[in-house]
Amino acid sequence: MDFKGSDTIPGPRTEDQLPHTAAAAVKIVIVGGFGVGKTTMVGSVSEIRPLTTEETMTQAGIGVDDNFGSETKTATTVAMDFGRISITEELVLYLFGTPGQERFWFLWNGLFDGALGAVVLVDTRRLEVSFDVIGRLEERGVPFVVAVNTFPDAPRYPIGELRTALDLPDEIPIIECDARRRASSRDVLMTLLRFLHALAMAKAPA
């Protein structure tokens, strides 16, 4: 998904200092297959200028990276994306976007360390690339929600069908989003925070 069409926050995004009122910072990871919109989501919602590690795609990736649905994509994340958003005056989220190509998945382990939860970004044209992503999160015990990025030419399916296709239990939230839009990406993060709160409450002693 083209970041150039994404929402931008009015005014400069050059201030890297945490708000003086911030009392808690939480690490969230944005994961998904190649070209599903992870860099776009981090960029659209970040209140600071996002850090990206995109490199120009070369012929070395032909036959290695599955770029179906992203044939016009000219750059790709090779390490991580990083952004920050203040949910309240006290709560700040640090956002880490992972590289999508399977050959860079060895970097995920470090990005998962200390993460409170994750967003799995999904493209309905290539649902199969989400299976291994979800499996890795389940193996590590990282709570997650699924965000279906609504590409203009992507098929739309009822949430129940998507849940069955991804083999997800009923309690894991699935939400549609447009990763280019700040409000939509923020809604995804709020859905994750509500899910994490519900999990914490369920584990709390009566």
N, C-alpha and C positions, 0 to 999 in steps of 0.2 A: 504494500500500500504506500502510495507516494506521500512522503512527509511534507512536500511542498504545499499540499492542499490542506494541511492540518491547521487547527486553531492555534493562535498565538496569544500569549498573555500581553495585554496592553502595557507599553513602557518597556524599558530595558530589563533584561533578566541577567544581570551581571553580579548581583549581590549574593555572595556565597555564605555570609554569616548566618548562623541560626538565629531565629527570633529570640530575643532575650527572655521571653515568657515560656519558651519550650522546656518542658519537664520530662518528656519521654520521646525517644526516637526508636522507630521500629523498621526492621529490614524486611522488604517485600521483594519477591523475585517474579519477573514476568517471563514465562517460558512458552515454548511452542516451536513448531517446525519452521522450515526455511520460508521466509517471505510472508508470514502471517500477520505482520504489523507490530511487532514488539518495539522496534525503534520508534515507530510512529506514535505508539501509545505513550511511551516514556516522554517523548518530545512534546506531545500535545498537552500533557497534564503537569509537567514539571514547572515549578515556579522559579527555578534557576535555569540558566542556559545549560541544556543537557550535555553531558560528556558522552561522545560516541566513539566507537573504534571501527568505523566503517572503512573498508578498503574497496577499490575498484575491482569488479569481477573480471576474471581473465579466462582464457580458453582452458586453463588448467582445471577448472571446475566442470567442464563439459563432460557429461557421462558420470560425474561423481555427485554433484549437487542436483537435487530434483527441484527444478524451477518452474514446474507446471503452474500456470496461473500467475506467474511473476516473470514472464518472458522479457518484459521491458525493464526489469530491475537491473541497475548498473553497478550497485554497490551493496556490500553485505557486511554484517557485524562479524568480527573475527575474535573478539574478546568479550566485551560487555558494553551495555549502555548504562548510564547512571543519571538519575534525576532525583528531585526532592519535591515534596508537596506537604504543606501544613494543613492538616485536617481540622484542627482547632488551634487556639493560641498555645496550648500545652502539648499537643500531639503532632509529631512530624514523622512522615514516612520517607524512608530512603528506598528508592526504586532501582532495581538492578535487572536489566534486560539481558537474557542469555543469547549466545549465538545459536542460529537455527540449524546449520548444517551438521549432520551427524558426525563428521570428522572433527568438529570442534567441541563435541559433547564432553570430552575429558575435562574441560574447563568448568563444567557445571558443579562439580563437587565442592570447589572452593566457594562458588557463589551461593550455594545452598547453606553453607555454614552460618549459623546464627539467624537464619531466616525464620520469621514467625509464621509466614504463610506464602502462598504463591497464587498467581493468576495463570491459568493455562489458556492461551489465546488460540482459537481454532478457526480454520478456514474450511467451510463445508465442501469445497471442491476437492479437498485432500484430507478427509477425516482420518485416514489411515496413519498419517504421520503423527497423530496425537496419541496413538496407543502406547508407543515406547515412552513418550514424554510423561504421560499419566502413570505408567508403570514405575518409572524412576522416582516420582514423587511418593507413590504408595510405598515403595521399598524403603525410602528414607523417613517415612512417617511425617511428611510435610503436609499440613492441611492446605487445601486448594479449592478454588472455584473455577468454573469454566466460563470463558467469555467468547461468544461466537461473533467474530468480526464480520460485519455485513458488507462484504464486497459487492459492488453493483451487479456483477454478472454471476454471483454465486447463488446456488439454489437455496431456498428457504425451507426448513423442515420444522414441524412441531417439536417443542421441547421434549415431549415424551419420546419421540422417535430418536432424537439425538441422544437422550439418556440411554436408551437401549443400545444404540449403535456404539456408544463409548463404554458401555457396561459400567455405568455409574450408579451407585446407590441413591435412593431418593433424597437423602439428607444433603448431598453435595449440590450447591446452587449452580444453575446454568442461566446465564443472562446474555441477551443480544447486546451488541455495542457497535459503535462506529469509532474506531481507534483514532481517527483524525480529529474528533471533537472532544474538547476538554471536559465538558459536562458529562458526556457519555463515558469517557475513561474514568472520571472521578466516581461515577455511579458504580462502576465495576469494583473499584477499590473500597467503596463504602460497603458493597455487598460482601466482600471478603472480610472486612472488619466486623461486620455483624455476625458472620459465620464463625469467626474466631471467638467472638464474645459468647455466642451460644455454646460452643464447645467448652469454653472455660467454665461457664455456668453449670453445664452438665456434669463436669468433673468436680465441682466444688462440693464439699461435704454439706449434708443437709443440716 
